[in-house]
């Protein structure tokens, strides 16, 4: 039985309208009802209700629980790419925490340090002369942004709701990842209560439907809360709605207010009973059923406007909230819900995944107990792996919709005014990892918000390239925000000008999966070329006396986010030609050559890229350790088990290190991963799982996946850095897909080779999948048993040569656009 946390809050009951009985549980706990609570908003939540439950698992692929959430990390996320909500599932006291994807503090500004360009030659000289820490000191004084920190993404607010029910039986709450609906069910005094929650993909509202098995039993009240910078007031235009109206207080250097305006609105539609507002609290009494429409808006200009230089728009967030709610409320609830589910399923149903498992004990457990079961046994059951995979896809669908913001460090969901790391866009792996599953798991359109961000960064990035480095093209350092921040940030670790080059990889990847030449010509290649132009200017020739004289290297150079030991025993972070830099540039220039060749343009630029590739230093193996060297010099690592494995970018997500093409480097990469160890933060484990997949060691990959699920996963399946970061969810989702399908190997004719079951672990030895995507425009369905392929179906979306292999068998077939090819276990066509 769930026992609510004790509190010293004063006793309080509703005293207006209808009678709310002070139950024994309420009297004992003395917890204030939700709508009357004051004080700071925290992650914790208290529900006055006593809940008991022997509920069975709801049907379908669900996360489910037998008690309400007690902390934010137990609540269930819903989202539509713009609005997000965390549903706690309370009985007496419910909390719905809200986000709007554009609610960012700050404003557009030129943060480039005017001293940077002048200091750059001296920083480079010091590094080439191995005066590493002198270079760090100078660069920290002259190259960091002014200011050197960005402002955070923030919570929109919260809805706190209470009900006159303090004892509940047969309680359950669930999130169905097949429908994107979160449901709360319980029985009290013989009445069955149900609440359905979803963030409509069609109607721009978070919708909550209250129903009961007997008429007149729906009674609740609520208010809207925010930690700061907003007020909750009745909506003068609607007696059944509350408004949360606010503006962030930031000002520019002249004192002009620059903070974003925002609003949230909660409107009730009731069937029977009555609705009224008193003392800032909205009451619903004795209704047969009721629907709550929660809307949110800001006056953020949008990424596409920022890309055009438009930094302000004449938008009234309050009126936007009213308009959204009016549109949603005009529909019958059944139609509203059906439209939402249909819009979600357009994405979700493209991929199915089922691992054949006999673990019926685990499958019947609530999700938190299922995770605990996995901790006790040391490994997740196969059904939990499949659920986690689909939950990762659910999170991307819910946090990254075309026309809206890209998923940030927490996707869409953050309750604080200053979340960890500002819930920003970290471009030294994290935002890229968010989009690793986009193409392979058949969610290609959801990549678009990342491309919108890149376009919005190109102009400020060109300014930073020019003012900080005297270079053409565009640059992004290790993080950015919603306002186009491109300067080095936070400290010397921020002087890492590789962000745009890494982001550009996603443009090419999108093309390789979709074959969309219009996208490549109009959006992808111009951004790729701009990132490459910066790199071509930023590279400098290593002088005599260095370890790679005559080679083109980056300087200054930093390997995120590790440090090394100098011969005198001190540590440093700056060098020249760090391995990750060279691998990213190798990837970018090769992709630019391929893109320009595909489009039949830029022969001179192609030649320049090819010539530069010849002058890059090679990826090197340490004679001392047999591992891939992280820096140009064979420095010892300060932190051997560091969470970043930056120097294996060429293994994943790059393709410079391969089992077939570079076996010595692949062996060195294995030693590197063994040295890093099998522990790490959540997202770090996700990255290493992908790397072990590329080494075709599925069992080792699964060992790390087991560690991620048993040690680094929160009760609601959010990834735990700690704290919560969503990138680990997305990275692991991509990794599960690449256990089953890889297609990164590009043949000499420009086509790709598709490998089926290249890194299949013994724990997932039998199963079936449909809808995974491969480069070249192919969609794969297949079934396998005891580690061997049974059959596969390949749909060719573009036509062209199909190169496919499993185990040691490789075949090629010419295909027509739209052709469906059925293959048996030996990859022979089945007619």
N, C-alpha and C positions, 0 to 999 in steps of 0.2 A: 504493500500500500504506500502511496506517495504521501509523505508527511511534509506540509509546508514549512518553510523556514520561519522560526520564531522572530518576532520583532517587537520593539518597544513602542511602536506607533500607537497613538490614541485610538480608542474605540470610536467607530463612526458608522452610522447607517444612513440610508436614504430617508429623508424626512418630508419629501414632497410627493404629491400625486398618489402613488400607490405605496403600500406598506411593504417594507423589506424587513423580514424577521432577523433579529440578531441570533444566529445559531450558536450552539455550544462551541463549534470550531472557531467561529469568528471571535467569540468572547475570550477564548483561550489565547488566540494568537495576537489579538489587538492590532491587526494589520489594517491600515486605512484602505477603503475601497479605491480602485484604480483612478476613477474620475476625480477624486479629491486629493490625490497625492501631490506633494510638493517636493522640493529639493532637487539635487543633481540627478541627472539621468546617468545610469551606469549600465554595465552589461548584465547585471543581475535583475531578476524579476521574482516577485512574490505573488502567489495566487492563494487566496484565503480558502479555497475549496479543498476538501478531503476527497481524493480520487482513489478509487479501487478499480481493478480491471483484470479480467481474464479474457479480454477480447482476442479474437483470432485475426490472423493476417488478412487485410483487405485483398481483394482480387487484383491481379496485375502487377507490373513492376513498380513497387512502392517502397519508399522509405516510410517506416511507421513506428509508433511508440505507444506505450501504455500510460504515459503521464505527460503533463504539459512541460514545456521548456522552462528551466529555472535560470538559464543564462542565455545570452544572445547566441552563443555558438551551438545551442541546442535547437534554436528556432529554425523553421523551414523557409527557404527562399522562394519567392515568386517574382517574376519580372517579365517585361515586354521589350527590353532594350532601352527604354527610357525611364519608366517607372519601375521601382523595385520595392518589395516589402518583405520583411521577416515576420513570419506568423508564429507566435509563441504557443497558441492553442490553449489559452487559459480557460477556466470554467467560471469561477467567480470574478476573476480579474484577467482580462486579455490585454495583450500589448501587440500592436502592429507597428513596427519600426519602418519608416519610409525613406526612400531615396529617389532623387531625380538626377539623371546621369549628367546634367550640365551644371549642377550646383557646385561650382568651384570658386574658392576665394581667389583674389588676384585680378589682374588685368594685363593686357598686352604691354610689354615694355622692352626697351633695348637694354639688356643687362650685360652687354659685352664690356670687358674691362679695357679701358683705353690704353693701359700700359702693356697689354699682352703682346702686341705685334713687335714692339721695340725689344721686349725681353726675350722673345722666342729664340733668336740666334744664340744668345748667351746660355739659355737653358740647354740648347742642343750641344753647344761646345762642352759644357760641364758633363753632360751624359756621355758623350763620346770619349771624354777623358776620365771616365769612371769616377767622377765626383758626384755620385748619385744624390746624396742628401743635400748637397749645396744646390743642386738643380731643383729638388723638391721644395726647398725653402724659398728659392727665387720664384718658382712657378706659383707657389701658394700665395705669394704677395702680389703677383702681377697678372695672373691669368684667370683667376676665379671670377665668376660673374659678380656684378654689382647691381642688386644684392646677389649673394651666392646661394640663397635658398628660395625655394618656391613656396607658394601657399597651397593649402590642402583642398582636396575634395571633401565635401561635408554632407552630413545627414540632412535630409529635408525636414524631418520632424517625426513625431510619433502620435499614434492614436491610442489612448488609454481608455479602456472600456470595462465596466463592471456589470454584473448581473446578480439577481437575487437567488442564486443557486450556489450553495456551499458544500453540498455533498453530491458526488457523482459516481455512478457505477458503470461498468462496462465501457470505460473511457478508451478512446483511441484517437490519435491524430496521424495523418499520413500525407505524403506528397506522391502523387501518381505521375511518374515521368513519361507515361504514355499520353497523358491529357493535359499536363501542367496545371492541375487543380489540387490544392491542399484542402484536406477535409478534417474537421473535428467532429467527433461523435461521442455522446455519452447519454446516460439515462439518469433522471432525477425525479423522485416522487412519481414513478410510473410513466413519466413522459420521456420520449426519445427526442433528443435535440441534435440538430445537424447544422454545421456552418461550413459552407463551401467558399474558398478563397482562390482568386486567380487575378493575374495582371493581364488584362485583355490585350491581345496582340492587334486587335481590330479597333477598339474603341477607347484607347488611351486612358484607362482607368483601372485601379485596383478595386475589385468587386468582392463584396462579402455578402453571402446570402444566409439568412437565419430562418430555419424552419423547425417546427415541432410537431409531434404526432397528435397533439390535441390543440384545438383552437384557443386563441387568447393567451397563449403561454409564452409569447416572446416579449420580454421586457429587458431593457438594458439602458445604459446611459454612457456617454463618452465625452471626452474633451480632446483637444489637440495640444501637443506639447513640443517645445524645442528648448534646448539648453540655453540658447542665447539668440539675440538679434531678430526676434519675431514675437508677435502677440496673437493670441487666439481670441477671435471676436465672432459674434453672430453675423451671418451674411445678411445684410439689410435687404437683399433682393429675394430671400428665401427663408421662411420661418423654420425650415427643416434642414438647415445647413450651417456648419461652422467653417470659419476661415482661419487659416494661419498665414499671416501676412508679414513679410520681413524684407530686410535688405542688409547685406554684409557691409560693415562699417569702414572698409579700407578706403584710403584717400591717396591721391598721387602726391608728388613732391610740392605741388602748388596749393595743396589743401582741397582740391576738387574731389568730391565723392566719386569713387569708381566701382564701388561694390555692386555685385549683381543683385537684382531684385528677384524675389521668389515668393511663391505661395503654394499652400496646400489647401484642399477643400474636402470636407466630408459631408455628403448629402444622403439623407435617408428617404427611401420610398417604403411606406408601410401599407400593409393590407389589414385593415381593422385596427382597433385601438386608437391611440392618439400620440402625437409628437409635439413637443414644445421645448423651449430653451429657457433655462433659468440659471443665473449667475455663471454664465459661460459654459454651462454643461447642457448637452442635448439629451433629452429623455425620450425614450420609446416605451409606451406602456400598453401591455395586454394586446399586442398585435397577433394576428394569425401567422404572419410571416413578415419579414422586412429585408430590404436590400440596401446595402451601404455602398455608395459610389465615392471612392477616394481618388482625387485627381491632384496633379501637381504641375507646376510650370515655373520657368525662369525667363529672364530676358537675355540669356546668353545668345550671342549672335549666330553660333553654329560654325562648324569647321569649314564648310564650303564658303561661307561669307568671309571667314578669317583668311582663307586662301586667296580671296579677291582683295584683301585689304580692308574689308568692312568690319569694324570692331564694335559697333553699337547698332542696335535695332530698336524700333519703336514698338515694343511688345508689352502688353499689360498682363502680367502673370495671373492676376486675380480673374480677369475676364476670360483668359484661356482656360483656367480651371472650370469656370462656369460653363463654357462652351463644350468642353470635353464631357462634363457630367450630363449636360442636357442631351447630347447625342447618345450617350450610353443609356440614360434613363428612358429615352423614347422607345427603346426596344423591349420586347418581352424578355424576361430573364432567360427562358429556355433558348430563345434565339441568340441572345448575347453570349451565353455560355457555348452554344453550338458553334457560333462563328469563331470564338476564341480557340476552341479545340481544333477546329478545321485548319485555322491559320497556323497553329503550332504543329499539327501533324504533317503539314506540308514539308516541314523539315525533319521532324522526329522519325517519321515512318520510313524514311529512306534507307535506314540501316537497322537490321535486326541482328541480334547476337545471342546465341544460346550455347552454353557449355554443358555437355551431358554430365550430370553429377548425381550421385546417389545419396548425398548428404541432406536427407529430408529434415533432420533435426535442426541444422543451421537455417535452412530455408524457411522454417516456420517461426523463427525467433524475431522479435522486434529488432530494429536496426541497431540500436545501442547494445542490446544483448548479443546480437550477431557479431558485432565488432569485438565484444568481450570474449565471446566464444573463440574467435580467431586468435585473440591474444593468448588464450589458454592453450590452444592447440598449436600455436606458432605459425599458422598459415590461414589465409582466408579460404572459405569454400568457393568453388568455381562460380556458383550463382551470385555470390557477393561481388566477384570480379566483374561479371556481366552487368550487374546493377550499377556498380561504380562507373563503368564505361558509359552507360547510357545517362547516368547522372551528369557526367562531364559534358556530354553533348547537350543535355538539358540546360546546363549552366551557360554554355556558349550561346545557345538559341535565346536564352532569357536575358543575356547581358550585352549582346552585340548584334543589333539589327540594322539593316541598311538604312542610311539616313540619320543614324543616331551616333552616339559616342562609342569609341572602342572600349572593350573591357579593360578596366584598370587593375591595379594590384589586388583589389578585392572584388573584381568583376563589376558589380553594380551596388553591392551591399556594404554599407559602413554606418555604424551608429554614432561615431564620435564627431566632434567638431574638428579634431586633428587626428585622423586615423594613423596607424603605424605607417611610417614612410609616406605619409600624406595620401595614401592610396593613389599614388601617382602612376605615371607611365615610366617604369624603369626600362631603359633601352639597352642595358648590358646583358640581358637575357629574358627578363620577366615578361614584358609585353609581347615579345616574340613568342615565348613559350605559350602564352594564352592562345595563340593562333596556330600552333602546331597541329591540332586536330581538324582545322577548318576544311582542308581539302580532302584528306584521306578518309574522313568520316562523313563525307558527302554534305558538307555545310558551306560550300564555296562562297555563296553570296554573303555569308556572315564575315568574310574577310574584308568586305568593302569599308567598314568603319576604320580599320587600320590604314587603308589606303587614303581615306579622307584625312586622317591625321597626318600622314606623310606629306600630302599636298599642302596642308596648312602649315607645316614646318619648313617647307622648301624656301619660302621668301625670308623668314627670319634666319633660317639656317644659312642662306647665301650671305646675309649680312654678317653673321658670326664668322663664316669662313673667310670673308674679306677682311674684317676688322681684327680678328684674332690671329689669323694665320697668313693673311695676304694671298689667299687661294681662291680659285674659281670654284664653282659647284656649290653644294650645300652640305652642312654638317649638323649633326646632333651629338651631344655628349651622353653621359650615362643616364640621364633622366629628362623628362619633359612633363608638361602639364597641359591644360586645356587652352592655354593662351599663347602657345608658340615659343616657349622658353627653349633656347638652344645653346646657351652659354655653359661653360663648366660650372658645376654646382657642388656644394657640400664640403669639399676639401680636395686634396690632391687626387683622390680616387675619381673625382669628377673630371679631371683633365684627361679624358679618354674619348677622342674624336671619332669613334668607330660606330656610333649609333645609327647614323643614316645608312652606312654601308651594310650593316646587318639588316636593318629594316628593308632595304632594297631586295634582299633575298626573297622576301615574301611576294614581291611583285612578279618575279620570274617564276616562282613556284606556282602561283595562281595561273600563269599562262601555261605551264607544262601540264597542268591537270585539265584545263578548260580548252586550250587551243584558241583562245579568244584573241585574234590578231588586232581587232579594233581596240580592245583594252590595252594590249601591248604597245600599240603605236601611239595612242592618245594619252595614256596615263602611266603605264608601267615603264616603258623604255625612257621617256624623258626624266623621270625620277631616278632611275638606275644610272643613266648617263651623268646626271648632276652629281650623284654620290660618288661616281667613279672619277669625275673631273676633279673633285676635291682631293681624292686620294692621290691622283697623279701629280697634283701640285704639292701635296703634303709630304710625300716620300722624298727622302734625301739620300744621297750617296754616303755610305759608311766610309770613313777615311782610313788610311793606313794606320795600323796599330790596333784596330778593332778586330773582332772575331770574324767579321764578314766584309772585309774591305772591297769596295767597288760595287757592293750589292745595294739595292734600294731598300731602305728601312724606314719605319715610322720613328719619329723622335719629336717630342717625348712619347714614351710608350709605357703602358700600364696593363697588367694582366688581371682583370677583375676577379675577385677583389682581394688578391693574395699579396703577400710580402715575401721578400727573400733575404737571406743572410749574406752580408758582404764578408770579404776575407778577414776584416778586423773584428768580426763578431757582431757588428751593429746590423740593424735591419733597414731596408729601404723598399720603396714601391716603384720608383721610376727607373727605366732603362731605355734602350732603343731596341726596336725590332722584336718585341714580344711575339711569341709564336701565334697567339690568337690573332693579333693584328694581321700578320702575314697570311694566315689562313682565310680570314674574312676578305682581305683584298684579293687573294687568289680566287675565291668564290665569286666575288663581285665582277672582276674583270672577265673571267670566263663566261659568266652569265651575260655580260654586256656584249661580248663577241657573238654569243649564240643568238641573242635577241636581235642585234643589228643584222646578222646574217639572215635570220628568219624574215626580217622586214626588208631586206635588200637595200640597206642604207649604210651610210657612215663608213666607207672603206678605210679612210684615213684614221678615223678614231679606232676602228678595229685593229689596225696595224699598230697604233700607239699602245693599245691595251696588250696586244700580243708581245710587243717588244718589252714592255714593263714586266710582264709575267716572267720573261726569261731572266730578268735581273733581280727577281725576288730571291731572298735566301731560302733554302729548302727547309722543310720540317726536319729537325735533327733528333737523333737518339743519343741520350747521355751514355758515354762510355762507362761512367761510374755506376749507374743504376739500371741501365737498359730501358729506361722509360723515355717517353717523349719529353724533350726539354721544354720548359715553360717560358724561359727567357733566352735571349741570345747567348748570354753567358750561362754556364752550367751551375747556376747558383743553387744552394740548398734552400728548400722551402722553410719559411718560418713556421708555417702551420701545415704539416704534411697531409692532414685529413680535412683540408679546407673544403667548404661547401661548393665553391666554384671549381669546375674542371675546365677552365677556359681554354687551355691549350689543346683540348680535344674537340674544339669546334669542327675541325676537319673530319672528324669521325661522325659527329652528329651535332647540329643539323646540316653541316657541310658534307661533302662526299669526296674529299681529297685523300682520306685514309680509308682503304677498303680491304676486305679479306682477299679478294681476287687480284686487285690491281697493285696493292702495296703491302704484301704479306709481312714484310719486316716492320713497317710502321704499325700495322695492325697488331703484331705481337708486342710491340713497345706500348701501344695504347692499352692493351690488356694489362701489362705490368703497371702502367700508370693508374688504371682503375683499381687494381688490387692494392696499390700503395695508398690511394685515397681512402679505401675502405668502403664497407657496405652500409655505413651509417651516414647521417647528414640531415639537413633540414628537409621538409617535405618536398619542396620544388627541386632541391639538389638530388634527392633520390629519383625523382621523376626523370631528370636529365640523364642520370647514370643508367636507368633502366633502358632508355632509348639507345644509349651507347652500347650496352651489353647486347641489345637486339642486333645492332649493326655488326657485332662480332659473332653473331649467330649462336649465342650462348643463352638459350631460352631459360634454362634452369637457373642460371645466375641472375638473369633479368627478373625471374619470378621471385627469387629470394629477396631482391630489393623491393619488388612490388608488395611482397608480404610485409616487409618492414614498414613500408609507407602506410599500408592499411592498418597494421597493428600498433604502430607507434606514432604515426604522424597524421592521423585522421581523426577529426573531431566527431562528436556523436551525430551531427547532421551531415556527415560525409564531406564537410569542408576540409581542405588541406590545412595542415598546421605547420607553419614554418619552424617553431611557433613565433608570433601569433599567426592567426589566419592569414594566408595568402592564397589566392585562387589559382595561381599559375601551376601549382603542383597537381591540382585536379586536371587541368588541361594537358599538362605534360604527360601525366600517366595515362590519360585517355588515348593520346596519340601513341604511347608506347604499347598499350594493349593492341591497338590496331596494327602496329608494325611487327608484333609477334606473329601476326597472321598474314601480312602482306607488306612487301617492300617493292619499290619501283624506282629507286634513285639512280641506278646504274644506267648511264647514257651511252649508247653504242656509237660507233664511228659514223653511222648514217643519220644520227640525230634522234633515232627512236630509243625507247626505253625498254629495259628488260624487267618483266614482272616476276617476282619470286613469291610463290605460294608457300605458306607455313615456314618461313625462313628461320624463325626463332621460337618455335612452338615449345613451351615447357611441358614436362611430363604431367604437371598438375592440370593442364588444360588439353589433355591428349585427345579428347573427342568433343565434337561440337559442330556447329554450323553458323555461318554468317552470310548476310546478304547486304549488298549496297555499298561495300567499301570501294573507294576510288583509287585508281592507279594513274600515274603520269602517262600522257599519251591519249587521255580521254577514254579510259576503259573503266567499266563498273564490274565488280567481281562478286559472285555468289559462290559459295563452296561448302562442302561438308567433308569432315575428316573423322577418322576413327583410329584409336590407338596410335596416334601420331602420324598416320598416313592419309593422304588425300583419297577420298572416295570418288568425288566428281566435282566439277566446277562449271559455272556458266559465266561467260564473258559477253558483256554488251559493249559494242564499239560505238561510242557517241560521235566520233570524228572520222572513222575510217582509218586506213593506213595499216602498217605492219604491226602485228601482235607478236611479241617475243615473250614467251612465258616458260617458267621452269618450276620444278619442284624436286627436291632432293638433287639427284644428278641428271635428271631428265630435262632437256631443253628443246622446245619446238618453236617454230615461227609459222604464222599464217597471215596471208593478206586478208584484210577485212574491208567491208563496205560500211559507210556511215549508217548507223542504226542496226547493223547486223548483230544477231545473237548467236554465239557459238557455244555449243555444249561439248564438254570434254570429260573423258573418263579418267580413271586413276593414273593412267599412263600418258595423259594429255593428248590422247588421240580424239579426233572429232567423233561425236556420236550423232549420226544422221537420223 
